[in-house]
Amino acid sequence: MPDPVAWNMIEPGWKVFDAEGQEIGTVHEVTGDENVDIFDGLAIKHGTLSKDQYVPSEHVAQILEGEVHLSLSQPQVEALETYVEPTEEQIIPEKSTWYQRIAWKWLTGRKR
């Protein structure tokens, strides 16, 4: 049996298991802040064409080298939300001119 490891050791591609021990997918992304040791959760992938699902950290029961075990059953995992990658938002100063705002939208494709 593999050794237990900390959350910040989890890597994409690690196997993910449900509460019954059945393999349900792989880790696609780990969310958290290593600087303050906060583990938010995982984005897991069930198959090549499937959308990632987000598993909050409170549903991670055990982390072993190469494996993540959840406290959720297969139906509970299937009911989880789709993972939406966080985006970084930049705020335009209120005193910017109308043409600066248009240029910002045109150059970045972002809304204010």
N, C-alpha and C positions, 0 to 999 in steps of 0.2 A: 504494500500500500504506500502511495506517495506521502511525503511529509507535508504538514500544514505550512502555509506561507501567508505573508501579509497581503492585503488587498493591492498594494502598489506593485506587487510582483506579477499580477495578472497580465497576460499578453493576448493580443488578438490571435484567434485560432484555438485557444484552449477549449476543451470539451465542457459542455454545460449539461448537468443532470437534474431531473426533477426530484421531488421528494421520495418517489418510489425507486430511484436509482436508474431510471431509463434515460439514455442520452437523448436530449431534445434539440441540440444545436451547438453552436460555437460562439465564443466571445468575438464580437466585432469591434467594440470600443469600450473603454473603461472611463467613467466620468467621476471626477473628484478633484481635490486640490492637495497635491502632495506636500506643498509648503506648510500647510496647517494640519495635515493628516486627516482629511475629511473625505470619506468614500461615499459618493452619491449613489452609484449604481452601475449597471452594465447595459450595453446594447447587445442583444444576441440575435444571431441569424439562424433560421431553421433550414434554409436551403439556398441554392444559388440565386433564384429569382424572388425569394421572399423578402418582405420588408423587415427591417430590424424592429425588435420589440424591446421596450425599456423595462428593466427589472430594477426596482429600487433596492438599495443596499439592505434594507430590513428583511428582504426575502432571500438573502444569501445566507445559507446555513453554515457552510463550510467551504474553505478554500484550500485545496491541496495542489501540489505542484502539477500543473497541466490540466487541472480539473476545478470546476466551480459547481458546488452542489446547492440547489435551491430548496427552500422550505415549501414550495408550491407544487401542486399536482399538475399533470399535463393540461387538463381543462382550465385551470387557473392561469397557467402560463399563456395559453391561447387567448385568454380574455384580457391580457395586458395591453396597454396602449402602444401604438406605433412610436418608435423612437424618432424624435425630431432633433436634428443636430442644432446646438445653440449657435446663434449668430451674434457677431459683434456689431453693435450699432454705434454710429458716430453721429453726434448732435451738431447741427449747424447753429452757430450763434444767431440769436434773434436779430441782431443789428446787421446781418448780411443783406445785401441788396437782392432784388428779385432775380437779376441775371446770375448772381452767384448761386442762388438756390436752383435755378434751372440748370446751370452748368453742373452742379453737384449731382442732380438727378440723372442728367444725361451721361456724365462720366462714370458714375458708380452703378447706375441702374437701381439705386435704392430710393426709398421714400424717406422723408424726414422723420 
